[in-house]
Amino acid sequence: MSTHTIITAGQSLLDVAVQELGSLESLFDLADAAGLAITDALTPGAMLPVPASAAALPDVARYFAGRGQRINTGDVPAGVPPPRPGDYTLDYAPGDYLTI
């Protein structure tokens, strides 16, 4: 695990916690080390300290690092067109809701 990471556009502190420390639980250690609230917006290009964390899962962090993957849940990846009007998917079955 690195001791610092550079923030990319759309990354949240939770994204960085999973990417660099391998666990959601390490979010609080990461926020504390950076002097941030867990919901604070991050500035792309900023350097963020990555502390040691008892909640870290190094194997998960190595998985992402070994593939050069950055976790970024805030932006649509380049090359993916935005949805067109009328495009949608249904994520429920008709029987999922009870009508009275």
C-alpha positions in Angstrom: 0.0 0.0 0.0 1.2 3.5 -0.8 1.5 6.3 1.7 -0.1 8.8 -0.7 -2.4 8.7 -3.6 -3.4 11.3 -6.3 -7.2 11.9 -6.5 -8.8 11.5 -9.9 -12.0 13.2 -11.1 -15.1 11.7 -9.5 -13.4 9.8 -6.7 -14.9 9.8 -3.3 -13.1 9.1 0.0 -14.9 5.7 0.0 -13.5 5.0 -3.5 -10.0 5.7 -2.2 -10.5 3.6 0.9 -11.3 0.6 -1.1 -8.7 1.2 -3.8 -5.8 1.9 -1.4 -6.7 0.1 1.8 -9.0 -2.6 0.5 -11.9 -2.1 2.8 -14.9 0.1 3.5 -14.1 0.0 7.2 -10.8 1.8 6.6 -12.7 4.9 5.4 -12.7 6.4 8.9 -8.9 6.1 9.3 -8.4 7.6 5.8 -10.7 10.5 6.6 -9.0 11.1 10.0 -5.5 11.1 8.4 -6.6 13.6 5.7 -8.6 15.8 8.1 -11.8 15.3 6.1 -15.3 14.3 6.8 -16.3 11.0 5.1 -18.6 12.9 2.8 -16.3 15.7 1.8 -15.7 16.2 -1.9 -12.2 15.5 -3.1 -10.2 17.7 -5.5 -8.9 16.0 -8.6 -5.1 16.1 -8.7 -4.8 16.5 -4.9 -2.4 14.3 -3.0 -4.2 12.4 -0.2 -2.3 10.6 2.6 -3.0 6.9 3.0 -2.4 5.8 6.6 -1.9 2.4 8.0 -5.3 1.0 9.1 -6.1 -2.0 11.3 -9.2 -2.4 9.1 -7.2 -2.6 5.9 -7.4 -5.7 3.7 -4.0 -5.7 1.9 -4.9 -8.5 -0.5 -7.9 -6.5 -1.9 -5.7 -3.4 -2.3 -3.0 -5.4 -4.1 -5.7 -6.8 -6.4 -6.6 -3.3 -7.6 -3.0 -2.1 -7.7 -1.8 -5.1 -9.6 -4.3 -4.4 -12.4 -3.7 -0.7 -12.3 -7.3 -0.1 -11.5 -8.5 3.1 -9.8 -11.9 3.0 -8.1 -14.0 5.8 -9.3 -17.8 5.7 -8.8 -18.4 9.4 -9.6 -17.8 9.6 -13.3 -18.8 7.7 -16.4 -15.7 6.2 -18.0 -14.5 7.8 -21.2 -16.0 6.3 -24.3 -19.3 5.4 -22.7 -22.1 7.5 -24.2 -24.6 9.0 -21.9 -28.1 7.4 -21.9 -30.4 8.6 -24.7 -33.9 9.8 -23.9 -36.1 6.8 -23.6 -33.3 4.4 -22.7 -33.9 2.7 -19.4 -33.8 -0.7 -17.8 -36.3 -2.2 -15.4 -34.6 -3.5 -12.3 -37.8 -5.0 -10.8 -40.3 -7.6 -11.6 -44.0 -6.8 -11.7 -44.6 -8.9 -8.6 -42.1 -6.9 -6.5 -44.7 -4.4 -5.3 -47.9 -5.0 -3.5 -50.9 -3.0 -4.7 -53.7 -2.3 -2.3 
